[in-house]
Amino acid sequence: MSVHFGKFASRYIKTQHFVDVHPPLAKLLITLAAFLFGYDGHFDFKDIGKVYEHVPYVAMRMVPALLGVATVPLAHLTLRALDCRATTSLLAALFITFENGLVTQSRHILLDSPLIFFTSLSTFAWVGFCNEDKHKPFTESWWAWLVLSGLSLGAVVSCKWVGLFTIATVGCSTLYQLWVLITDIRVRFLLLGSSGEGDGFMSSEFQHTLGGRGMQDTFADIALGSEISIRHYNTQGGYLHSHASVYPTGSKQQQITLYPHRDQNNDWRVTNAMHIDPPEGLRYITNGMRIKLYHISTEKHLHSHDFRPPVSEVDFQNEVSAYGAPGFAGDANDDWIVEIDEKASRGGKDREAAKRLRTLRTKFRLRHPLTGCYLFSHKVKLPEWGFEQQEVTCNKNAVRMNSLWFVETATHPELPADAPKVNYRLPGFFAKFLELQQVMWTTNAGLTDRHLCDLRPDAWPRLRRGINFWVKDHRQIYLIGNPMVWWLSTLSGNTRTT
């Protein structure tokens, strides 16, 4: 092999054109050593074992030898830069020093020793750059390491094409750094860590991570007499809510809505729908139990009847209202049957969640026994008289996901302070990232209305009109392209196509 690459040195010195499968840098370094020591390029390097007459072969072999030796301290320094202990770094350097393959190839006129040296130098420089980037970016040393990394990578690929793998390795590391710097949504989460108007788009777990939206641990068990807040599972519309305002049509009874924020008007008490005295002690809410929900602040019951809702006025939708008065026990239209959705409630480690109501863990439906409809909500807002809160109805053809609910908070006067408590499971970074992307996609897909200034793609090449940004006092800002540029570029594109 020394004969093979020595021949190339001769051709470089004699300036004779030749073709090789490798880039020239390593061969040029060997050629430079030969030239400096007086070689004129007239030795033919044809036969192995031939006596090297008037050839500075020692100087030519010195290039790979010195680069092979220099690889040893680079290995030590690289491991030290990676925070390895001195003994570990020394051991690695000794391994390279006494590695027979490296020793052998460093003693001959070959390209591998320069390749390994520049690969080691690239690794060392990149590790140094990464260390500077973590602590003090854009300093003089940061730029020095970056430039050295680039030069080393250029040298690697200029020795052999296999050096492209080194560039690919550093490239993967660069892509990761770009991810951290450019698309790392953690920055967004840090900047937007407080509760705001966008909370309602996100899941309850996501909202719990926002400042001002977190909550204390709450009792896991729910029994008759528990005071609870109930959230809709699917639409992120918020809490089952009531207030003193009434519907303008239908029964004209008190409104029931979904409200996105915590409020005392979200609090309900679970009571026994059977007009008999319950047994002493706690009676947990199980599947199929008949209950009433008593709105604590207005002293009315959750109620449904054969009236059409004020917005979703269709035959299979019934109005849901708050009905009653202080001291009034209510009627049969206040009754609801709990139906636990076992499939949706089995996701966690709480095995009891599929058997009886458990805070945050159990997903359930509320069926109105007299009409057969289910408590339901969807992404429909009430008008101004309903404060633009989300509509709640009782749906006879309810979509399963839109009729699922869960209890967010629960208290009971008879539960001891050390009773089991639960809280939201905090989502990890990637879970929050994926949820945010999904919400962004869904929100964008929902923007179906055409804007007055909207221009379809087929109108762009013709430049039929522009967009009026602003008009006032006979002045305006009007966006329109340069017709000559647009028409000529369109014509050019059509010409290339044909």
Secondary structure, DSSP 4 states (H G I P E B T S, - for coil): -HHHHHHHHHHHHTT-----SS-SHHHHHHHHHHHHTT--S-----STT---TT--HHHHHHHHHHHHHHHHHHHHHHHHHTT--HHHHHHHHHHHHT-HHHHHHHTSS-SHHHHHHHHHHHHHHHHHHHHHHHHSTTSHHHHHHHHHHHHHHHHHHHH-GGGHHHHHHHHHHHHHHHHHHTS-THHHHHHT-B--TTGGGS-HHHHHTSBTT----EESB-BTT-EEEEEESSS---EEEEEEEE-SSTT--EEEEEESS--GGGEEEEEESSSSPPPSS--B-BTT-EEEEEETTTTEEEEEES---SSS--TTEEEEEEE--TT----GGG-EEEEE-HHHH-SSS-GGGGTB-BTTT--EEEE-TTT--EEEEEEEE--GGGTTPEEEEEETT--TGGG-EEEEEEE-TTS-TTS-EE-PPPP-HHHHHHHHHHHHHHHHHT--SPPTT---GGGTTTT---EEEEEETTEEEEE---HHHHHHHHHHHHHHH-
